[in-house]
Amino acid sequence: MNIPLIRPAPPQLSLAIRELESIERSGIYSNFGPVNTRFERELLLRFFGGKGACLTVCNATLGLMLAIKEAIGRAPRGEFALMPSFTFAATAHAAIWCGLTPLLCDINRADWAADCSAEFGLLKQYAGRVAVVIPYATFGYPIDLERYERMRERFDVPVVVDAAASLGTCSERGLGFGSGFGGSVVFSMHATKSFAVGEGGLIYSADSDRVARIRAMSNFGFGESRTATMPGLNAKLCEVGALLGSLRLADYDRVMQHRAALFNHYHDALPECEFQTEAPGKQVHQFVPALLPSQLIDRRAVIRAKLADQGITTGTYFSPHLLEQPYFKEVCTAADSMPVCEEISKRVISLPLFDRMTHREVDYVAECVRKVINDMKHETREGTQGIEQQVPALFGAMNNPVRENHL
Ligand SMILES: *Cc1c(COP(=O)(O)O)cnc(C)c1O
């Protein structure tokens, strides 16, 4: 078998000849044309109960840059952008392009997102110097946005949510992640995300004026016709991109359902691994992040090589985490210690998930993973007696997920 980590399957443009001809006839190719306008309306209704506003962008990285720039205004109240170290490079790059220094914090053991007390500690330590807080809704998990609304008020600091992998995640009531949030929430439609389009992104906010400002910023800062009245760049989604998005939306329920079923299958078939805590409502899944047993913390490369020998491609999102990457190490500031991020980043392995994957393929991957893990546990036990037995206190503490809530 040959099983890739991700097999992108955006909508087939070759099946949308009529829609493409219609774009050609209209002579409108970008600048918020009719296809894009309709797509934004569809997104708002489908995911956000029709309240607030949606703005498409050509990718989420530019979306983050715009949202951060809008949030901090012309005179940022500090030099730092507080974010978890366990996120994708784009989050930090976007802050740096806005002239800020990423201030990296630890994550929590349950949802693998920025830890509440870690954020709180840094906000106090760097009081008055944090210009914006940028939590990441890790792997589509619906982090608690009410907590960030409270943080916004209590510390008078704006919040931009990196929700790159979250388009489709919804609450038990069926409302899309981010609904009602007054700051900006930024989603990606990259080919590797579950809402796969190719390149594309979305900025949502319950605050329509905020979205209107960002819309002007995404079109060269033109607040008036061809006249820059604010900072700007070009981040517009073209009409063909918006068409692809509309087509993706049409069959997205089916796609999400299948991916969720495959994810649950993995979950049940791999009791040897630990998973992110289960989300209330529905979470969309980009791939399947799992933690290898803690006694195999130094064996991941060998495990991945053995799986590769059996035709299974895996990933290690996010390892290296931000502070382990040379550029970020040079330009970022970080908390004194980030034990949970360090550990999860060392243990995490990303397992294959894609739209056309079958349950048989999941069985195959899970079986191979179990076999490799169990063989290796056996070796470790015989070789070193198992580090777990040597430092039981440490591993006991690690396996005990505690969620603190200070805000
Ligand atoms: C994919 C991703 C991005 C970037 O999205 P693009 O649309 O590719 O620019 C940003 N942040 C996180 C956490 C991501 O996973």
Ligand as a Chemical Component Dictionary entry (heavy atoms), coordinates in Angstrom:
data_LIG
# 
_chem_comp.id                   LIG 
_chem_comp.type                 NON-POLYMER 
_chem_comp.pdbx_formal_charge   0 
_chem_comp.three_letter_code    LIG 
# 
loop_
_chem_comp_atom.comp_id 
_chem_comp_atom.atom_id 
_chem_comp_atom.alt_atom_id 
_chem_comp_atom.type_symbol 
_chem_comp_atom.charge 
_chem_comp_atom.model_Cartn_x 
_chem_comp_atom.model_Cartn_y 
_chem_comp_atom.model_Cartn_z 
_chem_comp_atom.pdbx_ordinal 
LIG C1 C1 C 0 -2.035 26.540 7.167  1  
LIG C2 C2 C 0 -1.781 27.453 8.307  2  
LIG C3 C3 C 0 -1.588 28.839 8.119  3  
LIG C4 C4 C 0 -1.399 29.472 6.777  4  
LIG O1 O1 O 0 -2.450 29.342 5.887  5  
LIG P1 P1 P 0 -2.205 29.680 4.339  6  
LIG O2 O2 O 0 -3.596 29.815 3.791  7  
LIG O3 O3 O 0 -1.456 28.543 3.750  8  
LIG O4 O4 O 0 -1.445 30.970 4.260  9  
LIG C5 C5 C 0 -1.463 29.647 9.234  10 
LIG N1 N1 N 0 -1.496 29.144 10.478 11 
LIG C6 C6 C 0 -1.664 27.828 10.709 12 
LIG C7 C7 C 0 -1.703 27.332 12.102 13 
LIG C8 C8 C 0 -1.794 26.938 9.629  14 
LIG O5 O5 O 0 -1.934 25.621 9.874  15 
# 
loop_
_chem_comp_bond.comp_id 
_chem_comp_bond.atom_id_1 
_chem_comp_bond.atom_id_2 
_chem_comp_bond.value_order 
_chem_comp_bond.pdbx_ordinal 
LIG C1 C2 SING 1  
LIG C2 C3 SING 2  
LIG C2 C8 DOUB 3  
LIG C3 C4 SING 4  
LIG C3 C5 DOUB 5  
LIG C4 O1 SING 6  
LIG O1 P1 SING 7  
LIG P1 O2 DOUB 8  
LIG P1 O3 SING 9  
LIG P1 O4 SING 10 
LIG C5 N1 SING 11 
LIG N1 C6 DOUB 12 
LIG C6 C7 SING 13 
LIG C6 C8 SING 14 
LIG C8 O5 SING 15 
# 
